[in-house]
Amino acid sequence: MFIPLYDTNRLRHIRLQYVTIGLIVVNAVVYLITSLGGENFTNAAVLGLGFIPSVVHDTAELDPRFVVIPESLSYLTYSFLHADIFHLGGNMLFLWVFGDNVEDALGHVRYLIFYLLCAIAGAAFQGLVGWDSQVPLIGASGAIAGVVVAYLILYPRVKVWVLAFARIPLRIPAFIPLVLWVLFQVVMFVAGGEDQISWACHIGGIIAGAVLVLVLRSRGVPLFAPADEDVAVTRPEQSPVSAPMTPEPPAATPRWGRGNTSSPD
């Protein structure tokens, strides 16, 4: 529906969004490692690090060959795996456009906690909906959904550049594409569309992001902030600058005697 390209939202509290950049780098490196290892290695990584509800809930047992971490850690590790380059690229594009300003509003440490908790919430909600599912869940979409809804709550009026229907470039307020994006996730979850996409994971991330941003945002960071261009800039009043005083020339000294202004005899 909409592909985000760029926003006009400057950073106010941090100089560099290094947590967002770090998350993008980690996701990209993990994808390269798992994809370059060959199909068997990729499948082993998905089974060993992906979130499998039936395994976590002890209704099924994973082949011992693929057990590489405690089952509970898969609530997090799944979010760093991606099925293909398009899956990775789409998630990282959303994170790049919207993550920096959420990091700015929360601070580096709280933002990292926020991101990881949204990922956990996405897996947890997927596990509740599909308790006995044996299909591995992978991808950062749950965490990204939390970032998106946090941005929507913090900066709904900021202008963003998007590609509408992947073709038409538009510069519009953020709330238009983001509200439509959230509604689309809800509709697809209720309708049960496209089995290959975990809409439940997205919903879990959205719920977590909406709650956590209220709790974790830095002191003084407002909700529903206006766009930068909508803020009137006022300058402190300056006292009027007086015209420089031109000193009066001293009275001419009489050439002939004190006080004598008459011409000589």
Phi, psi and omega per residue, in radians:
M1 nan -1.038 3.087
F2 -2.281 2.372 3.021
I3 -1.962 2.027 -3.125
P4 -1.267 2.474 -3.131
L5 -2.057 -0.766 -2.998
Y6 -2.932 2.538 3.030
D7 -2.118 2.837 -3.114
T8 -1.834 0.583 -3.055
N9 -1.774 1.909 -3.097
R10 -1.363 2.777 3.046
L11 -1.381 2.410 -3.079
R12 -1.989 -0.489 -2.990
H13 -2.099 -0.289 3.117
I14 -2.209 2.783 3.131
R15 -1.605 -0.563 -3.095
L16 -2.536 2.387 -3.138
Q17 -1.486 1.123 -2.987
Y18 -1.266 -0.365 3.051
V19 -1.221 -0.792 3.086
T20 -1.038 -0.800 3.117
I21 -1.084 -0.741 3.133
G22 -1.080 -0.717 3.119
L23 -1.119 -0.707 3.110
I24 -1.109 -0.757 3.140
V25 -1.107 -0.782 -3.131
V26 -1.080 -0.794 3.124
N27 -1.068 -0.732 -3.137
A28 -1.165 -0.742 -3.135
V29 -1.134 -0.764 3.116
V30 -1.062 -0.724 3.123
Y31 -1.094 -0.759 3.140
L32 -1.094 -0.759 -3.119
I33 -1.104 -0.820 -3.068
T34 -1.258 -0.595 -3.101
S35 -1.392 -0.615 -3.130
L36 -1.335 -0.257 3.140
G37 -1.347 -0.089 -3.140
G38 1.695 2.923 -3.041
E39 -1.093 -0.738 -3.125
N40 -1.117 -0.709 3.127
F41 -1.164 -0.696 3.118
T42 -1.090 -0.807 3.129
N43 -1.094 -0.686 3.115
A44 -1.130 -0.677 3.126
A45 -1.161 -0.704 3.134
V46 -1.116 -0.767 -3.134
L47 -1.250 -0.641 -3.084
G48 -1.428 -0.521 -3.065
L49 -2.002 -0.250 3.101
G50 -1.282 2.842 3.133
F51 -1.603 2.008 3.138
I52 -2.015 1.844 -3.043
P53 -0.925 -0.782 -3.084
S54 -1.119 -0.587 3.113
V55 -1.264 -0.786 3.140
V56 -1.107 -0.627 -3.107
H57 -1.600 0.140 3.044
D58 1.078 0.522 3.012
T59 -1.716 -0.104 3.048
A60 -2.597 2.790 -3.101
E61 -2.088 2.315 3.139
L62 -1.397 2.482 3.080
D63 -0.948 2.225 -3.104
P64 -0.938 -0.440 3.136
R65 -1.111 -0.417 -3.070
F66 -1.831 0.057 3.141
V67 -1.429 1.879 -3.113
V68 -2.120 -0.299 3.141
I69 -2.445 2.811 2.986
P70 -1.052 2.513 -3.060
E71 -0.973 -0.648 -3.076
S72 -1.133 -0.465 3.140
L73 -1.222 -0.324 -3.136
S74 -1.180 -0.248 3.009
Y75 -1.056 -0.400 3.130
L76 -1.897 -0.782 -2.991
T77 -1.101 -0.508 -3.131
Y78 -1.022 -0.542 -3.009
S79 -1.298 -0.145 3.114
F80 -1.809 0.120 3.088
L81 -1.880 2.536 3.123
H82 -2.425 2.582 -3.032
A83 -1.266 -0.693 -3.118
D84 -2.730 -3.142 -3.059
I85 -1.154 -0.537 3.135
F86 -1.274 -0.671 3.059
H87 -1.061 -0.831 3.111
L88 -1.116 -0.847 -3.066
G89 -1.085 -0.718 3.129
G90 -1.104 -0.802 3.131
N91 -1.127 -0.748 -3.094
M92 -1.242 -0.517 3.070
L93 -1.125 -0.801 3.081
F94 -1.062 -0.727 -3.134
L95 -1.146 -0.685 -3.124
W96 -1.166 -0.746 -3.074
V97 -1.273 -0.733 -2.996
F98 -1.846 -0.369 -3.035
G99 -1.202 -0.605 -3.048
D100 -1.101 -0.708 -3.115
N101 -1.313 -0.540 3.026
V102 -1.181 -0.709 3.050
E103 -1.065 -0.691 3.112
D104 -1.085 -0.681 -3.100
A105 -1.340 -0.501 -3.073
L106 -1.722 -0.470 -2.969
G107 1.624 2.739 -2.989
H108 -1.046 -0.900 -3.038
V109 -1.187 -0.837 -3.126
R110 -1.131 -0.559 3.107
Y111 -1.151 -0.739 3.108
L112 -1.103 -0.749 3.082
I113 -1.065 -0.768 3.113
F114 -0.991 -0.853 -3.094
Y115 -1.063 -0.831 -3.104
L116 -1.166 -0.672 3.113
L117 -1.162 -0.628 3.082
C118 -1.154 -0.655 3.077
A119 -1.106 -0.772 3.112
I120 -1.079 -0.759 -3.127
A121 -1.099 -0.662 3.108
G122 -1.082 -0.789 3.115
A123 -1.161 -0.711 -3.117
A124 -1.085 -0.737 -3.138
F125 -1.202 -0.670 3.059
Q126 -1.078 -0.695 3.116
G127 -1.140 -0.614 3.102
L128 -1.198 -0.706 -3.108
V129 -1.263 -0.734 -3.136
G130 -2.051 1.183 -2.990
W131 -0.972 -0.733 -3.068
D132 -1.780 0.228 -3.100
S133 -1.129 2.404 3.072
Q134 -1.842 0.184 3.137
V135 -1.538 2.167 3.140
P136 -1.163 2.386 3.049
L137 -1.707 2.215 3.087
I138 -2.395 2.751 3.076
G139 2.016 2.682 -3.102
A140 -1.549 0.199 -2.991
S141 -1.063 -0.624 3.124
G142 -1.097 -0.804 3.112
A143 -1.153 -0.716 -3.138
I144 -1.117 -0.662 3.105
A145 -1.061 -0.680 3.075
G146 -1.118 -0.713 3.109
V147 -1.107 -0.750 -3.114
V148 -1.074 -0.853 -3.092
V149 -1.224 -0.531 3.052
A150 -1.132 -0.751 3.085
Y151 -1.071 -0.729 3.126
L152 -1.050 -0.715 -3.135
I153 -1.273 -0.600 -3.078
L154 -1.463 -0.737 -2.972
Y155 -2.346 1.014 -3.053
P156 -1.175 -0.423 -3.029
R157 -1.747 -0.006 3.097
V158 -1.161 2.441 3.136
K159 -1.366 2.367 3.097
V160 -2.252 2.542 3.015
W161 -1.590 2.238 3.127
V162 -2.358 2.789 2.941
L163 -1.773 1.924 3.098
A164 -1.373 2.267 -3.103
F165 0.968 0.515 3.086
A166 1.122 0.271 -3.071
R167 -2.423 -0.632 -2.978
I168 -1.761 1.992 3.110
P169 -1.315 2.294 3.137
L170 -2.389 2.550 3.000
R171 -1.988 1.878 -2.991
I172 -2.408 2.817 3.064
P173 -1.038 2.510 -3.026
A174 -1.049 -0.550 -3.043
F175 -1.136 -0.427 -3.107
I176 -1.165 -1.016 3.136
P177 -1.219 -0.568 -3.050
L178 -1.311 -0.677 3.058
V179 -1.114 -0.752 3.108
L180 -1.091 -0.666 3.117
W181 -1.111 -0.803 3.138
V182 -1.097 -0.786 3.132
L183 -1.077 -0.658 3.119
F184 -1.096 -0.706 3.112
Q185 -1.102 -0.741 -3.130
V186 -1.120 -0.809 -3.123
V187 -1.073 -0.778 -3.121
M188 -1.173 -0.611 3.098
F189 -1.151 -0.791 -3.135
V190 -1.151 -0.691 -3.112
A191 -1.360 -0.278 -3.136
G192 1.207 0.683 -3.074
G193 -1.464 2.666 3.018
E194 0.854 1.643 -3.075
D195 -1.087 -0.437 -3.082
Q196 -1.337 -0.202 3.109
I197 -1.917 2.273 3.141
S198 -1.535 1.563 3.111
W199 -1.153 -0.542 3.111
A200 -1.097 -0.677 3.088
C201 -1.077 -0.726 3.102
H202 -1.085 -0.755 -3.134
I203 -1.108 -0.729 3.091
G204 -1.046 -0.738 3.101
G205 -1.154 -0.680 3.119
I206 -1.089 -0.815 -3.130
I207 -1.091 -0.810 -3.130
A208 -1.101 -0.768 -3.127
G209 -1.090 -0.709 -3.131
A210 -1.133 -0.620 -3.132
V211 -1.399 -0.812 -3.023
L212 -1.185 -0.583 -3.126
V213 -1.123 -0.521 3.106
L214 -1.214 -0.544 -3.063
V215 -1.565 -0.644 -2.954
L216 -1.710 -0.160 -3.111
R217 -1.133 2.615 -3.098
S218 -1.164 2.691 3.128
R219 -1.050 2.341 3.111
G220 1.561 -0.129 3.105
V221 -1.415 2.073 -3.082
P222 -1.420 2.823 2.976
L223 -1.613 2.653 3.091
F224 0.947 0.814 -3.096
A225 -1.177 2.574 3.094
P226 -1.281 2.852 3.051
A227 -1.200 2.696 -3.121
D228 -0.968 -0.713 -3.082
E229 -1.274 -0.218 3.125
D230 -1.563 -0.124 -3.102
V231 -1.563 2.118 3.118
A232 -1.259 2.262 3.140
V233 -1.627 2.129 3.115
T234 -1.985 2.490 3.111
R235 -1.942 2.546 3.117
P236 -1.029 2.495 -3.120
E237 -1.114 2.436 3.107
Q238 -1.930 2.427 3.096
S239 -1.150 2.427 -3.119
P240 -1.023 2.414 -3.137
V241 -1.508 2.064 -3.134
S242 -1.301 2.633 3.063
A243 -1.133 2.438 -3.107
P244 -1.023 2.381 3.138
M245 -1.293 2.202 3.083
T246 -1.629 1.982 -3.099
P247 -1.070 2.430 3.108
E248 -1.261 2.458 3.134
P249 -1.159 2.486 3.138
P250 -1.081 2.615 3.117
A251 -1.041 2.460 -3.119
A252 -1.146 2.355 3.124
T253 -1.412 2.219 -3.136
P254 -1.000 2.362 3.130
R255 -1.355 -0.450 -3.027
W256 -2.144 1.490 3.026
G257 1.452 2.699 -3.108
R258 -1.200 2.254 3.046
G259 1.266 0.045 -3.096
N260 -1.571 1.935 -3.130
T261 -1.840 0.045 -3.121
S262 -1.534 2.789 3.099
S263 -1.234 2.666 -3.139
P264 -1.138 2.714 3.105
D265 -1.146 nan nan
